[in-house]
């Protein structure tokens, strides 16, 4: 487990790099938005370490983004990295129950073939584009779990949504599955 960094303020704008290898970054806005600008990096990736003649990997860490009353926005060109090279990837958690979540940047939850990919959890009032977000998660290797709790608007699952554990809640709208939700694997997965 790496170091931890927590920042709480009325609103938060990040335009730099925060790096806590295998650690935890928690950013909370109590009255406004959480904004990750283009070029910003939140890096809790798990590094590999040489120990004499052995190489050992550290698991990816956790990034928590919360806006209690506003929005969470990640601009294109921003990066959240919870990957790990020789261990399980980490977790991204986004919460904006009274606002909107827009994740337009890169989310990296890649892991080695024998390890678990990233975990992603979202609870928000509204979401920009569900299909685009899942494409981003596919590219980023978030294959361990995906959880979505959307308070308003309709959701449609098109194409294939693939993770070992999938949970989708559309509290204020409809949920349509037009494609496939795939939770298969060596061990049984779950879909709720």
N, C-alpha and C positions, 0 to 999 in steps of 0.2 A: 504494500500500500504506500502510495506516494504522499506528497504534501497536499494540503487543502487550502483553498482560497475562497472566501465568501465576501460578497459585496451586496449591500442593501442600501437603496437610496430611493427617493421619490420617482426618479426616472434614471435610466442607465443607457449610455451610449459607449460602445467599445469600438475603437479604431486602431487597436494595436494587437500585440501578441501576448496572451496569457498562457504560460506553459507550466504544467504540473504533471510531469510524466507519471503515469499509473496512479494519479491522484484524483482530486475532486475539485471542480469549479462550480460554484453556486452563485447565480446572479439573480437578484430579486428587485423588482420595481414595485414600490408600494402604492404609487398614485398615477404613474404614467406608463410609458413604453420601455421595453428592452429592445435596443437597436444595435445590431451587429453590422458595422459598416463594411464596405468592400475593402479587402486587404486585411481585415481582422482575422486572428487565429486563436481559437480556444483549443489547446492541445493537451490532452491527458492520455496520449498514446502510451502503450506499454513497450518499453525498450527491451532489447536483448542484452544480456550481460555475460562477459567472458569470465568464468571462474576456473582458473588454471586451464585444464584441457577440456572443460565443458562449457557449453553455451546454454544459458537459461533465459527464458522469457518471462516478462512481467505482464499480467493482464492489463487490458485497457481500463482506464478510470471512468469517472462519471461526470457528465456536464448537466447541470440543472438550470434551466431558464424559466423564471416565473414573473409574470406581470399580474398583480392581484386585481387591477381594474382596467388595464389597458391592453396593448398589443405586444406580441413578440415578433420581431422582424429581423430576418437575416438577409442581407443584400447579396446579390450575385457577386462573386469574387471573395466572399467570406468563407472561412473553413472552420468546421467543428470536427476534431479528430479524436476518436476513441479506439483506434485500431490497435492491434498487437501483432507482432511478427511471429512469436513462438508460444502464444498463449491465447486465451479467450479475449475477444474484443470487449469493450465496455458498453456504457449505457448513455443515451441522450434522453432527457426528460424535459418536455416543454409544457408549461401550464399558463393558460390565459383564459380563465373561465368567463371573464366579462368582456373579452375583446376578440381579436383576430390573430391568427398565426400564419405568417408567410415566410417560408423557408426556401429562398432562392439560391443559396450558396451550395457549397459542397459539404456533404456529411460522409465521414469516413469511418466505417465500422468493420473494415477488412480484418481477417484473421487467417492463420495458416490453415491448410486443408484439414488437419486433424483437430482443430480447435473450433469453438463456437464463434459465429459472427456476432455483430453488434445487436444491441437491444434498443428499441425506440418506443417511447411512450409519449402520447400527445393528449392533452385535455384542453379544449379550447371552445370559446363561444362560436367562432366561425373559422372556416378554413378556406384558403384561396382556391387551390385546385388539388383534389384528392389524387387524381391520376398522376399528375406531375410529381407530387410528393413521393408516391410509391415508386416512380421511375428513379428518382434520386436515391431512395433507400435501396433499390435493387442495385444500382451502380455502386453504392457505398458498402454493400456486403452486410446489410442488416438482416441476417437470416435466423437469428436466435428467437427473437420475439418482436412483434409489432402490436401496439395497443393504441386505439383511436377512440376518443370519447368527444363527439362533436355535438354541441348544444343546439345549433340551428343549421338549417339547410339540408338538402338532400345529398346522399352519397351514392355513388355508383362504382362498383368494382368491375373494371373492364380489364381484359387481358388476364395475366396471372399474378396474383399476390402470393408470394412464397416466403414463409417463415415457419419455424417449428411450433411457435405459439402465436395465434392470431386472435385478437379481441377487437370487435368493432361495435360501437354504440352510436346511433344517430338519435339523440334524445328528442329533437324538435323537428325531425323530417323523416323522409323515407330512406331505406337502404335497399338498393337493388344490386344483385350479383349477376352481372352479365357475362362474366368470365369464370375464372377458376381461383379458388383459395386453396393453396397447397401447403399442408402442414405435415407432409410425409417425411420419413427419415428412418434411420436405423432403429430408433425408439419412437413409439407413437407420439404424435404431436397433439395439439388441441386447437379447436376453432370455437369461439363464442361470440 
